[in-house]
Amino acid sequence: MSIVVTGATGHLGRLVVEGLLAAGVPAGQVAAVVRNKEKAADLADRGVELRVADYNAPETLTGVFAAGDKVLLVSGSEVGRRVPQHRAVIDAARAAGVAHLVYTGVLGGPDADFDLAAEHKVTEQAVLDSGLPYTFLRNGWYHENYTEHLAPVLTHGAVVGSAGAAGRVGSAARADYAAAAVAVLTGEGHEGVAYELSGDVAWSFPEYAAEVAAQSGKPVTYRQVSPAEHLAVLTGAGIPEPVAAILVDVDAAIDRGLLAGGSGDLSRLIGRPTTPLADAVAAALKG
Ligand SMILES: NC(=O)c1ccc[n+]([C@@H]2O[C@H](COP(=O)([O-])OP(=O)(O)OC[C@H]3O[C@@H](n4cnc5c(N)ncnc54)[C@H](OP(=O)(O)O)[C@@H]3O)[C@@H](O)[C@H]2O)c1
């Protein structure tokens, strides 16, 4: 029996693999599913088994899982292609007879009515249809979605968005979500459960701008623009139009309260408070 992590060379998957090792799971019982072995050479050096597969090529998933494995399916990053990708992983997991399939979905699950959630909803249903023992980790937003993009904020003195000033984001650090995955993969009693994961404290964009200003010592405010202006700003910054449209739609979802979270599931699962946004801002400013 192994604990198998897909997307293991991505930000979240790598944190999960490292978290499993730090939690004392023997490296020989941890397998990393990767597209590129070289990107995971350090994990192999530590004794983690590398299994090569591509979600886009179902034949590469044959034999990647074994009966009794616990599998974390980290959702893919190619928006629009993820339903067949995830189905291929689920089919391979079912064919192998894995003991537990854990999936990183999105906050709200079936009730999340924004564009980015659509593929997660279909995937969750496919997991349910597979009949496999499952856990859904419905992840809220990462702090890093914002703090990894501080350079233009500091240059222009503005956080630009189309969410209203009252819209709140219950984000947490990627490391918090990774710790939740480790808790589920190493713990008991999580089968058949959907966790709504979010940070303990939900913040508004004016509060975020004030935090960046306070820590950087530079004037930064929130500039709320219309959805059309927001789209123009994002595409003007070189973001492809379909991706920009998804980001504008996310801000509308924030206005509707869909990313505020508040269940407390994340801090309960990890046994500690979630990482404050201020810590992520500080880390990003340190560079
Ligand atoms: N909650 C949030 O705020 C938030 C934000 C962004 C994304 N997400 C979702 O959460 C996932 C994990 O986040 P992250 O920060 O770790 O993203 P990430 O760093 O982009 O990692 C994505 C991982 O998926 C792998 N992958 C992508 N396409 C694949 C394919 N066709 N076959 C096999 N593996 C494939 C990537 O492999 P390579 O290393 O080979 O590229 C990478 O390991 C994302 O993929 C996305 O679905 C959530």
PDBQT file of the ligand as one rigid body, heavy atoms in Angstrom, charges set to zero:
ROOT
HETATM    1  N1  LIG A 301      -7.483  26.953  -4.485  1.00  0.00    +0.000 N 
HETATM    2  C1  LIG A 301      -6.815  27.815  -5.224  1.00  0.00    +0.000 C 
HETATM    3  O1  LIG A 301      -6.663  29.008  -4.900  1.00  0.00    +0.000 OA
HETATM    4  C2  LIG A 301      -6.184  27.349  -6.485  1.00  0.00    +0.000 A 
HETATM    5  C3  LIG A 301      -5.384  28.218  -7.239  1.00  0.00    +0.000 A 
HETATM    6  C4  LIG A 301      -4.793  27.741  -8.390  1.00  0.00    +0.000 A 
HETATM    7  C5  LIG A 301      -5.010  26.432  -8.770  1.00  0.00    +0.000 A 
HETATM    8  N2  LIG A 301      -5.789  25.605  -8.034  1.00  0.00    +0.000 N 
HETATM    9  C6  LIG A 301      -6.063  24.195  -8.388  1.00  0.00    +0.000 C 
HETATM   10  O2  LIG A 301      -5.287  23.413  -7.479  1.00  0.00    +0.000 OA
HETATM   11  C7  LIG A 301      -4.341  22.625  -8.204  1.00  0.00    +0.000 C 
HETATM   12  C8  LIG A 301      -3.040  22.559  -7.417  1.00  0.00    +0.000 C 
HETATM   13  O3  LIG A 301      -2.557  23.878  -7.222  1.00  0.00    +0.000 OA
HETATM   14  P1  LIG A 301      -1.005  24.194  -7.428  1.00  0.00    +0.000 P 
HETATM   15  O4  LIG A 301      -0.788  25.538  -6.884  1.00  0.00    +0.000 OA
HETATM   16  O5  LIG A 301      -0.182  23.059  -6.969  1.00  0.00    +0.000 OA
HETATM   17  O6  LIG A 301      -0.934  24.243  -9.018  1.00  0.00    +0.000 OA
HETATM   18  P2  LIG A 301       0.360  23.967  -9.922  1.00  0.00    +0.000 P 
HETATM   19  O7  LIG A 301       1.592  24.367  -9.204  1.00  0.00    +0.000 OA
HETATM   20  O8  LIG A 301       0.071  24.575 -11.256  1.00  0.00    +0.000 OA
HETATM   21  O9  LIG A 301       0.395  22.381 -10.049  1.00  0.00    +0.000 OA
HETATM   22  C9  LIG A 301      -0.424  21.691 -10.933  1.00  0.00    +0.000 C 
HETATM   23  C10 LIG A 301       0.104  20.275 -10.979  1.00  0.00    +0.000 C 
HETATM   24  O10 LIG A 301      -0.732  19.533 -11.891  1.00  0.00    +0.000 OA
HETATM   25  C11 LIG A 301       0.127  18.843 -12.772  1.00  0.00    +0.000 C 
HETATM   26  N3  LIG A 301      -0.509  18.644 -14.058  1.00  0.00    +0.000 N 
HETATM   27  C12 LIG A 301      -1.070  19.599 -14.839  1.00  0.00    +0.000 A 
HETATM   28  N4  LIG A 301      -1.505  19.034 -15.977  1.00  0.00    +0.000 NA
HETATM   29  C13 LIG A 301      -1.198  17.717 -15.889  1.00  0.00    +0.000 A 
HETATM   30  C14 LIG A 301      -1.349  16.628 -16.762  1.00  0.00    +0.000 A 
HETATM   31  N5  LIG A 301      -1.902  16.790 -17.976  1.00  0.00    +0.000 N 
HETATM   32  N6  LIG A 301      -0.929  15.412 -16.372  1.00  0.00    +0.000 NA
HETATM   33  C15 LIG A 301      -0.340  15.247 -15.166  1.00  0.00    +0.000 A 
HETATM   34  N7  LIG A 301      -0.139  16.248 -14.288  1.00  0.00    +0.000 NA
HETATM   35  C16 LIG A 301      -0.558  17.468 -14.665  1.00  0.00    +0.000 A 
HETATM   36  C17 LIG A 301       1.335  19.736 -12.930  1.00  0.00    +0.000 C 
HETATM   37  O11 LIG A 301       2.427  18.975 -13.436  1.00  0.00    +0.000 OA
HETATM   38  P3  LIG A 301       3.820  19.674 -13.869  1.00  0.00    +0.000 P 
HETATM   39  O12 LIG A 301       4.557  19.912 -12.582  1.00  0.00    +0.000 OA
HETATM   40  O13 LIG A 301       4.437  18.659 -14.745  1.00  0.00    +0.000 OA
HETATM   41  O14 LIG A 301       3.482  20.955 -14.581  1.00  0.00    +0.000 OA
HETATM   42  C18 LIG A 301       1.539  20.187 -11.502  1.00  0.00    +0.000 C 
HETATM   43  O15 LIG A 301       2.233  19.222 -10.785  1.00  0.00    +0.000 OA
HETATM   44  C19 LIG A 301      -4.213  23.311  -9.560  1.00  0.00    +0.000 C 
HETATM   45  O16 LIG A 301      -3.807  22.412 -10.558  1.00  0.00    +0.000 OA
HETATM   46  C20 LIG A 301      -5.626  23.814  -9.781  1.00  0.00    +0.000 C 
HETATM   47  O17 LIG A 301      -6.508  22.778 -10.204  1.00  0.00    +0.000 OA
HETATM   48  C21 LIG A 301      -6.360  26.042  -6.880  1.00  0.00    +0.000 A 
ENDROOT
TORSDOF 0
